[in-house]
Structure formats: structure tokens, C-alpha cells
Amino acid sequence: MGKFSDFDLPPRKFDFQTDLKYGQRGEAMIAQFLDTLSDGSFEVKTDRYRNGRMVVEMEQNPRRKGIWQPSGLQVTKAAWWVYIYTLDGAFVMVSVPRLKRYVAANNLGTDRYHDFAKASQNPSRGFLLQPPEVMDILTNPDYDYEV
């Protein structure tokens, strides 16, 4: 048998009890997620460019006064970060703690900041994450919370 790719499931012995417990943890996470949504504990960002990249705002310069202040991920009280890729129903949701663990684990600092809305009265800056980085946030166990 050849080597498995990153997308193949390796052969394993079926264990109903283990799979059931894992599935129940997933159901509990979705129930908690829906509770936080009903409480309004989410931050929504919408992509107008449909390029697969995710913007993570970190600072803003209100009324262009030249004083950058923490914003976005640095100050959110939300439990979930929702990023809408198309208004036709394509979006991802990441827990705010997971997104913060990603930023910390990858030592993303101000040197990676991009300026957004430069011509507006409220320019902002932060991270412009490429599609492989978004997939890393979603799938890499390094950003899992300790169970």
C-alpha cells in the first residue's frame, strides 16, 4: 500500500464509542456556538473582493488623527469571528481564542500589518491572510485549546 496523502484517512479500527464521544463533542460545540450567536457574541467582517484572503483588523485611526488605536481582534468581546467571503452564503467562523492563538503562535506582529481603507475617514490596519493561512487556522491542531 502506498503512502497516504494529507487528505486520505489512514486505516484504523472502527470504535463506535470513541466516534460517538467525538461526535457528541462536536454537537456540544455547535450548541454552544448557537447560544453565543443568539447572545450577539460574534464579529462579522465581509470581503468585497472575493479573493480568498481574510482581513483581520488590529488597529484603526479614527477620523485620521494620526493616532492608531487597538481595534478589531485586539479589542473584540465577541466569542466568534465570522468572515464572509460572498454574500451568497460562503463564510467561515473561527472562535476568537483560536484566531488569537494563531496570531500568537505565528508571531504575527506589526511588521505584517497592511493598511485598509486608506482613503476613508476611519482607516484601519491589520493582517491580510492568504488562503493557505486561513486553512491553517481552520485545521492545524497547534491552535486547538487544551482539552
TAZIQUI-V370900 format. One line per field, one symbol per residue. psi: psi as a letter, one per 30 degrees, with the letter a starting at -180 (. if undefined). burial: 1 if it has 24 or more other ideal C-beta (glycine too) atoms within 12 Angstrom, else 0. A space follows every 50 residues. Layout:
psi->???
burial->???
This chain:
psi->klkklffkklklkkjeeeeeeeeeeeeeeeeeeeeeeffgilkkkkkffh gflkkjkfllikghfgjkkkabeffkglfkjkjkekgggjllkkkeeeee eeeefghjaffgklkkheflfilllakjkleeeeeeeffkffgklk.
burial->00000000000000000000000000000000000000000110101000 00111111111000000000111101011111101000000111110111 01100001000011010000001111111000110110000010000
